[in-house]
Amino acid sequence: LRSAPAPPRAAMEDADTAAQQARDARSIYIGQVDYESTPEELSAHFAQVGAVSMVTIAGYDQGYPKGYAYLEFADLASQQSALSTLQGSIFKGRTLKVRTQLHRKQARYVGFGE
């Protein structure tokens, strides 16, 4: 029996890129996160709009949370609902800033080099 040839590296990289873009499309940036928040607490807060796949609090794993997080939903509709209904919501006494990741990446470079 012959095994099928391995797919070209470029095809595998394209598939990885497409998968990452799909995850990014379902994800949000959350600012003003309380420093003592846990991923489970954030997941519970955002579960009111849909199923949460993953929560990453920046610096949490090193013990020094930075006050912002990224959250991935199971589907795009949940992400859109979070953007429209949970922007400005109160979580642990703080007003959350909820944005798309694309918005965050664009804002990062505003004024760079000027």
C-alpha positions as a Markdown table, in Angstrom:
| # | Residue | x | y | z |
|---|---|---|---|---|
| 1 | Leu | 0.0 | 0.0 | 0.0 |
| 2 | Arg | 1.1 | 3.5 | -0.8 |
| 3 | Ser | 0.4 | 6.3 | 1.5 |
| 4 | Ala | -0.9 | 9.6 | 0.0 |
| 5 | Pro | 1.7 | 12.3 | -0.3 |
| 6 | Ala | 1.8 | 14.9 | 2.4 |
| 7 | Pro | 0.0 | 18.1 | 1.5 |
| 8 | Pro | 2.3 | 21.0 | 0.5 |
| 9 | Arg | 3.5 | 23.2 | 3.3 |
| 10 | Ala | 1.9 | 26.2 | 1.7 |
| 11 | Ala | -1.5 | 24.5 | 1.8 |
| 12 | Met | -1.1 | 23.7 | 5.5 |
| 13 | Glu | 0.0 | 27.2 | 6.3 |
| 14 | Asp | -3.0 | 28.6 | 4.4 |
| 15 | Ala | -5.3 | 26.3 | 6.4 |
| 16 | Asp | -3.8 | 27.5 | 9.6 |
| 17 | Thr | -4.2 | 31.1 | 8.6 |
| 18 | Ala | -7.8 | 30.6 | 7.6 |
| 19 | Ala | -8.5 | 28.9 | 11.0 |
| 20 | Gln | -6.8 | 31.8 | 12.9 |
| 21 | Gln | -8.8 | 34.3 | 10.9 |
| 22 | Ala | -12.0 | 32.4 | 11.8 |
| 23 | Arg | -11.1 | 32.4 | 15.5 |
| 24 | Asp | -10.2 | 36.2 | 15.3 |
| 25 | Ala | -13.6 | 36.9 | 13.7 |
| 26 | Arg | -15.3 | 35.3 | 16.7 |
| 27 | Ser | -13.1 | 37.0 | 19.3 |
| 28 | Ile | -13.3 | 40.3 | 21.3 |
| 29 | Tyr | -10.9 | 42.5 | 23.2 |
| 30 | Ile | -12.1 | 43.4 | 26.7 |
| 31 | Gly | -10.5 | 46.4 | 28.4 |
| 32 | Gln | -10.8 | 47.7 | 32.0 |
| 33 | Val | -10.9 | 44.2 | 33.5 |
| 34 | Asp | -10.6 | 44.1 | 37.2 |
| 35 | Tyr | -7.1 | 42.8 | 38.2 |
| 36 | Glu | -8.5 | 40.1 | 40.5 |
| 37 | Ser | -10.9 | 38.6 | 37.8 |
| 38 | Thr | -10.6 | 35.0 | 36.7 |
| 39 | Pro | -11.2 | 33.6 | 33.3 |
| 40 | Glu | -14.2 | 31.7 | 34.7 |
| 41 | Glu | -15.8 | 34.9 | 36.0 |
| 42 | Leu | -15.4 | 36.6 | 32.6 |
| 43 | Ser | -16.7 | 33.6 | 30.8 |
| 44 | Ala | -19.8 | 33.6 | 33.1 |
| 45 | His | -20.4 | 37.3 | 32.4 |
| 46 | Phe | -20.2 | 36.9 | 28.6 |
| 47 | Ala | -22.1 | 33.6 | 28.5 |
| 48 | Gln | -25.3 | 35.6 | 28.6 |
| 49 | Val | -24.8 | 36.3 | 24.9 |
| 50 | Gly | -23.5 | 32.9 | 23.8 |
| 51 | Ala | -21.1 | 30.0 | 24.3 |
| 52 | Val | -17.6 | 31.1 | 25.2 |
| 53 | Ser | -14.8 | 28.9 | 23.8 |
| 54 | Met | -11.8 | 30.5 | 25.5 |
| 55 | Val | -10.8 | 33.4 | 27.8 |
| 56 | Thr | -7.2 | 34.8 | 28.0 |
| 57 | Ile | -6.5 | 37.4 | 30.6 |
| 58 | Ala | -3.2 | 39.1 | 29.7 |
| 59 | Gly | -0.6 | 38.4 | 32.4 |
| 60 | Tyr | -2.9 | 36.1 | 34.4 |
| 61 | Asp | -0.6 | 33.1 | 34.1 |
| 62 | Gln | 2.4 | 35.0 | 35.4 |
| 63 | Gly | 0.4 | 36.3 | 38.4 |
| 64 | Tyr | 0.4 | 39.9 | 37.2 |
| 65 | Pro | -2.9 | 40.6 | 35.3 |
| 66 | Lys | -2.7 | 43.7 | 33.0 |
| 67 | Gly | -6.3 | 44.7 | 33.0 |
| 68 | Tyr | -7.4 | 43.4 | 29.6 |
| 69 | Ala | -8.5 | 40.1 | 28.1 |
| 70 | Tyr | -9.4 | 38.3 | 24.9 |
| 71 | Leu | -12.4 | 36.2 | 24.6 |
| 72 | Glu | -13.4 | 33.8 | 21.8 |
| 73 | Phe | -17.0 | 32.8 | 21.2 |
| 74 | Ala | -18.2 | 29.6 | 19.6 |
| 75 | Asp | -19.9 | 31.5 | 16.9 |
| 76 | Leu | -19.9 | 34.9 | 15.2 |
| 77 | Ala | -23.5 | 35.7 | 16.2 |
| 78 | Ser | -22.4 | 35.6 | 19.9 |
| 79 | Gln | -19.5 | 37.9 | 19.2 |
| 80 | Gln | -21.7 | 40.4 | 17.5 |
| 81 | Ser | -24.2 | 40.2 | 20.4 |
| 82 | Ala | -21.4 | 40.9 | 22.9 |
| 83 | Leu | -20.3 | 43.9 | 21.0 |
| 84 | Ser | -23.7 | 45.4 | 20.8 |
| 85 | Thr | -25.0 | 44.5 | 24.3 |
| 86 | Leu | -22.0 | 44.2 | 26.7 |
| 87 | Gln | -20.0 | 47.3 | 25.6 |
| 88 | Gly | -20.1 | 49.5 | 28.7 |
| 89 | Ser | -21.5 | 46.7 | 31.0 |
| 90 | Ile | -20.4 | 46.7 | 34.6 |
| 91 | Phe | -18.3 | 43.8 | 35.8 |
| 92 | Lys | -16.9 | 43.8 | 39.3 |
| 93 | Gly | -17.5 | 47.5 | 39.7 |
| 94 | Arg | -15.7 | 48.5 | 36.4 |
| 95 | Thr | -17.1 | 49.6 | 33.1 |
| 96 | Leu | -15.9 | 47.2 | 30.4 |
| 97 | Lys | -14.6 | 48.3 | 27.0 |
| 98 | Val | -15.6 | 45.6 | 24.5 |
| 99 | Arg | -14.1 | 45.9 | 21.0 |
| 100 | Thr | -13.3 | 43.6 | 18.1 |
| 101 | Gln | -9.7 | 42.5 | 17.9 |
| 102 | Leu | -9.3 | 44.2 | 14.5 |
| 103 | His | -10.2 | 47.6 | 16.1 |
| 104 | Arg | -7.5 | 47.0 | 18.8 |
| 105 | Lys | -4.8 | 46.1 | 16.2 |
| 106 | Gln | -5.6 | 49.2 | 14.1 |
| 107 | Ala | -5.7 | 51.5 | 17.2 |
| 108 | Arg | -2.3 | 50.2 | 18.2 |
| 109 | Tyr | -0.6 | 51.9 | 15.3 |
| 110 | Val | -2.4 | 55.2 | 15.3 |
| 111 | Gly | 0.1 | 58.0 | 15.2 |
| 112 | Phe | 3.1 | 55.7 | 15.1 |
| 113 | Gly | 6.1 | 57.4 | 13.7 |
| 114 | Glu | 4.5 | 60.9 | 13.6 |
